[in-house]
Amino acid sequence: MRSGRRRERVLKVSRISGNAAQALEKFRELARRIRQYEEILGVVYWDMRTGAPRKGIGHRSEAVGALSDEVFRLMVSDEMGELLAALTEEETLRELGRIDRRLVEEMKKEYDRKKKIPPELNREYVVLTTKAEAVWEEAKARSDFASFAPYLEQIVDYTRRFVELWGVKGTPYDTLLDLYEPDLTVADCDRLFGELKARLVPLLEAIMDSPHQPDTSFLKGTFDAGAQKRFSLFILREMGFDFEGGRLDESVHPFAIGLGPGDVRITTRYLPDDVVSALFGTIHEGGHALYEQNFAPELAGTHLADGASMAVHESQSRLWENMVGRSLAFWRRYFPVLKNHFPGAFEGVTPEAFYRAINVVRPSLIRIEADELTYNLHIMIRYELEKKLFNEGLSVRDLPEAWNAAYRETLGVEPRSDGEGVLQDVHWSGGAFGYFPSYSLGNMYAAQIMRAARRHLPDLDGLIEAGKLLPLKEWLTEHVHRHGKLLRPAELIRAISGEPLGSACLCDYLETKYREIYRL
Ligand code: ZN
């Protein structure tokens, strides 16, 4: 009944006529063209990362630059400005259907954001970050922060100028957070992360003191890449990934990309000495892909065919990777299948022992290798440092020392070099400040969404153990996927769980899981 009413409003056509109707038609057309160009850029991006000949990359990058300029030009064009002005007149806006109204709202936000940056400044910034990424890669390999620092200093300066041009709401870092998680404030984030830390740090200490440490020896060995691929494809199929509308390829850094309805691609990387790395990577990207494959058809070809936010998108990958893929129910069903793919590799290992091994908790230096629990602490460290950079005047020069101190205090480990410390992530070289919190917020969304799913699918573990993953996928499609960007993140999580985003579900989930594994 509720969802029926909602659908009716989704489809409600805009009740406008005359000039406003014409403006709407032109606006839809312009937005559609921008979207089409972006989809083409996506195809080229995918190609460049999955096997385009190295020699051709330089030339191709120029075409990417030209088309990106065109997208930017259309986005900030006078035509776009006039159409948005006409459509955001109060009377007109009120009469727009839900999809049109939300699309106007999103495009207006993007238009304002882009329009406020002088084109010259933007061009300089693009050149700077392109160079910086190459410099960062070198610097990381040589553990040489000093060579990267001047670039990072400039990127931080540009970002500070952008924040001023966009307009500071609250603190400068609030403005940056809003780029990735609309409406989320530093105060919200401080509270959520504070609560998380207060419960996870004691849990981590108890885990470290537990005499019941999992045996992980059988996770390392030699695992045929072909068999890994077959098993990964099998699991994707079980999750309900649509191979008619998607594909799985290989790349150094795994990613998922939606190129439009009927074309959603993911990549993974097979490590010959690690049986689970590619698998969990595939499940993670598969979770992103299920989101992209199941937007409502009415949203196709619009900018609303996208995740509600970065963190909500991340919730879908993490829900599948961790809450399903690292669950005991999952491995009770799929461990025998895994064993069949690698004859002789897991003699005498039970599903329970395998489950404990893949959930081992160890404070470590590298974020992307971290377990489900300490991962959040890696994120909080970055969040605090970014906040200090933009709100408290921390200088780039002092960043390595601040980084090392934070790792010492929070995780009890200290990098031996900046390569495994402050230089480990690509994000800052591209100016992506405010992005990191999305990962932990994604875990919080995932736990809250999963709790709601369990209310509707009371025997979810039983279903998973029986190899029935589709009821969960269908529930997620109904409550998360199909909405795309039509609902704001806060509206979405309230509609699903009846509450705003909180940290409690994630803490409860982690405590329950690890108390059992470590017998606390
Ligand atoms: Zn992800």
Residues whose N, C-alpha, C, O or C-beta is under 5 A from the ligand:
A	BS01	ZN	E314 S317
